[in-house]
Amino acid sequence: MAALDQEQISTYHRDGYLFVRELFSSEEIGLLGETARHDHAMDQAASSMDDGKGNDVRLSLWNHPGDGIYGMIARSERIVDRVELLLDDEAYHYHSKMILKDAKVGGAWAWHQDYGYWYQNGLLFPNMCSVMIAVDEATTKNGCLQVLKGSHNMGRVNHILTGDQAGADTEYVTEASKVMETIQCEMAPGDALLFHCNLLHCSAANLSDQARWALICCYNSRSNNPFKESHHPGYTKLDKVNDEMVLQVGRDDARRTNVEFANLVANDKSAKSLEEN
């Protein structure tokens, strides 16, 4: 059976996003959350930016997926096979990031398109896809992702600096929101959202008592290799792994602390840099 059927592929291209519920089991997502929350190196290396309203947005970012549970998820066949069907091309890992939206203090993300930033890295085409995996439950109360349905069809919108974030031109966002539906992307732990790099999306500040952490794995198509160097990699062959490796490696990682992200940092200078997403 194909990773996605034709109806799901058509939905993605029509709406700019696709939900895949329960992509990861409760044990798998529990191990991811346990590893991340005990990964002191990742916490210490997290970058912060002001959301323009005095609230900090924190994330940790790395280019190459590695061999720990973060890498096993990003390299898993269940994700990469789906992404390749949507891109209609071989996919490679562009970067991953852990969004650390903590209770009460997690700031907002302005409306933006990922390609609004990635275009500057020498990428000619918006044939790129991100996969957001809910580590915690994502609700409207704790600042879940919001998307404008079908907004990827607008093409790339100019982005303007607001606070420490570069957001999409608010005039275009305002007009787009009048004709396109805003979708609140509520997700249970283990659910995934696959979305197009030109899809307008944002999230509100987390004013609740519940954290909202999420892992986002981003992919580029092989044929879209950037024409210049940047802080994200050009085409790098992605070594896919069998799905069972998530549990196998996750159980090993959960017995250790301060290992997974530290290993990524040792091999990836970008792990301490901030990507506005």
QUIHU-V446380 format. One record per pair of residues at least 6 apart in sequence whose C-alpha atoms are under 6 Angstrom apart, sorted by the first residue. I is the first residue (numbers start at 1). J is the second residue. Records with the same first field share a line. If there is no record, write none. Layout:
I = J + J
//
This chain:
3 = 82
12 = 18
15 = 149 + 150
16 = 150 + 152 + 195 + 196 + 199
17 = 194 + 195
18 = 193 + 194
19 = 192 + 193
20 = 192
21 = 191
22 = 190 + 191
23 = 190 + 191
24 = 190
28 = 247
29 = 190
31 = 250
33 = 135
35 = 254
38 = 257
39 = 257 + 258
40 = 258
41 = 258 + 261 + 262
42 = 261
45 = 272
46 = 59 + 60
47 = 58 + 59 + 274
48 = 56 + 57 + 58
49 = 56 + 57 + 164
50 = 56 + 164
51 = 107 + 108 + 163
52 = 163
55 = 107
56 = 107
57 = 106 + 107
58 = 100
59 = 98 + 99 + 100
60 = 97 + 98
61 = 96 + 97 + 271
62 = 95 + 96 + 270 + 271
63 = 95
65 = 71
68 = 260
69 = 246 + 249 + 250
72 = 246
74 = 217
75 = 240 + 241
76 = 240 + 241 + 242 + 243
77 = 240 + 242
84 = 90 + 91
89 = 221
90 = 221 + 222
91 = 220 + 221 + 222
92 = 219 + 220 + 238
93 = 219
94 = 218 + 219 + 220
95 = 218
96 = 216 + 217 + 218
97 = 215 + 216
98 = 214 + 215
99 = 213 + 214
100 = 213
101 = 211 + 212 + 213
102 = 211
103 = 206 + 208 + 209 + 210 + 211
104 = 206 + 207 + 208
106 = 205 + 206
107 = 205
108 = 203 + 204 + 205
109 = 202 + 203
110 = 167 + 202
111 = 167 + 168 + 201 + 202
112 = 167 + 168 + 200 + 201
113 = 198 + 199 + 200
114 = 197
115 = 197 + 198
121 = 230
122 = 226 + 227 + 228
123 = 226
128 = 197 + 219 + 220
129 = 195 + 196 + 197 + 218 + 219
130 = 194 + 195 + 217 + 218
131 = 193 + 194 + 216 + 217
132 = 192 + 193 + 215 + 216
133 = 191 + 192 + 214 + 215
134 = 189 + 190 + 191 + 214
135 = 189 + 213 + 214
136 = 189 + 212 + 213
137 = 187 + 188 + 189
138 = 144 + 186 + 187
139 = 186
141 = 208
142 = 206 + 208
143 = 203 + 204 + 205 + 206
144 = 203
145 = 185 + 202 + 203
146 = 183 + 184 + 185 + 201 + 202 + 203
147 = 182 + 183 + 200 + 201
148 = 180 + 181 + 182 + 200
149 = 180 + 181
151 = 199 + 200
152 = 198 + 199
158 = 168 + 169
159 = 166 + 167 + 168 + 169
160 = 166 + 167
222 = 235
225 = 234 + 235
226 = 234
265 = 271
//
